[in-house]
Amino acid sequence: MSIAELPITIDSEKTAEFCRAGRIRRLSLFGSMRREDFNPERSDVDVLAEFEPGALKGVGFRHFGYGEQLAATLGRKAGFCSRPNGYIEPSIRREAVPIRERA
């Protein structure tokens, strides 16, 4: 699946701004969005963030606000994850659709 095939519209400029501000090098969507039971009007989106090296140093509790900031950016509730559980991480990475990626 590519970003063009997603069942929701992503504002690439707002997403890029969010990623720059948080020093996120890769932002991907996974979870229910990939299934037939996803409802674009009611379902939340699950998001995996991969930060630049050292980006979280000194961030502290501000890290908890990233989910709310991302929800505002996407215009819907978002489940923000940066460290997936080791048991489910392989499946998350297999199904993840990058929506923003920097080299």
URVEN-V685448 format. One line per field, one symbol per residue. phi: phi as a letter, one per 20 degrees, with the letter a starting at -180 (. if undefined). psi: psi as a letter, one per 30 degrees, with the letter a starting at -180 (. if undefined). Layout:
phi = ???
psi = ???
This chain:
phi = .dffeffcedeffffffgfffeleebccdbnggedfefdgecfedecdddefgmfefnflffgfefffffgffemafceecccfggfdggffffefdfdbbdf
psi = kleffkglkkjeeeeeeeeeeghkfkklkabffflfgkjfffklkkkkkjllkfffkgebffeffeeeeeeeefglkkjkkfilkfefeeeeeefkjkfkkk.
